[in-house]
């Protein structure tokens, strides 16, 4: 963690102080400092990254509200506390839960790799796709290892949910983006090119768009629940690349055309996960019809969204594991290895986000939170402020729709942006940090 001295920051436009590459930085906020979050806001930066993402075929093939973006993060710039706690810059020691400034993110620095997954529609087939993009400029790890420009193609080793490519994939350089990009579709036939528009056919011809159903598996209609609400969704098509409730693990290594020079974390490879816990009627664990519920009248169609009991008791989605520097739900620190098998609630808020307004990217060190969309739509961002053992640090972005909720685990960065012309109504509840 690179600590920025107090005199380095006066507002959010303060010049960047260079630390070691990939090093997180904490910016001290002197007492009385008023920060301007309208300028250089990382939430806008993230929305722009999503909006600038180029897909290989015409937009009409993609179900845009189901697109999921993943931006691996090299480093973060965090704001420190303010007031009497301004000198407490170590995030693990910021114990004043009433000082919310310490949660806010000043900036994030992407690694140059991006991933996108979603549903694509070709005639009567709707299935998943995965896009991988590599910024291969002279400052990229692979270009530095090669000692120069990467040329028209690089190569990719890929593992998805335990399945690997049979050989290294050729990843072409795309002139429109200046990046090396490949988009893998789960389309099961050999005639995909024949069903695409001019842009899609051109992408097929240069090798940017490839049908790879052995690796990208599943169909959206696998998850149709009519007449089978009570089926446990985790047991349906578990290898689907767009499974509604199971995370997708993606392991990646990049090489030059020779396959001899690698960007692979020294052979450990890069481990990514699409793992946002987003639930709604079509993302429920199970559901069913309950007649005269609890001695009532008529019928209720229910959906199990999150649960710690019954057949879901082994999932422990509402539980949390505690580090030695985290408070438990009762305000105590008692060492590492503790687990709380419940979700603690200290507040319930209803927020109305005006048009083109958003909740900034911030973190909660200790507590869990749920965002439930009542009305409207917004982009929801969730990511880790510290690296997890099982995956690289990333920020994941999806669309949050009415009737959907997102569960935020302790330590996760999160933010919400209403880009529409209408208000969005959001219910939030959880424990304060």
Secondary structure, DSSP 8 states (H G I E B T S, - for coil): -EEE-GGG-SSTT------STT--EEE---TT----TTSS-HHHHHHHHHHT---SS-GGGB-GGG-EEEEEEEEEEEE---GGGTT---GGG---TT-GGGGBEEEEEEEEEEEEEEEEEETTEEEEEEEEEE--STTSHHHHHHTS---SEEEEEEEETTEE-SS-EEEEEETTTTEEEEEEE---SS-GGGGS-HHHHHHHHTTSEEE-TTTS--BGGGG--TT-TTS-GGGSSTT-TT-SSS-EEEEEEEE-TTS-SEESTTTT-EEEEE--EEESGGG-SEEEEEETGGG-SSEEEEEE-S-SSGGGTTT-TT-EEE-TTS--TTS----SSEEE-S---SEEEEEEE-TTEEEEEEE-SS--EEEEEEES-EEEEEEESS-BTTB--EEEEEEE-TT-EEEE-TTEEEEEEE-SSS-EEEEEEE---
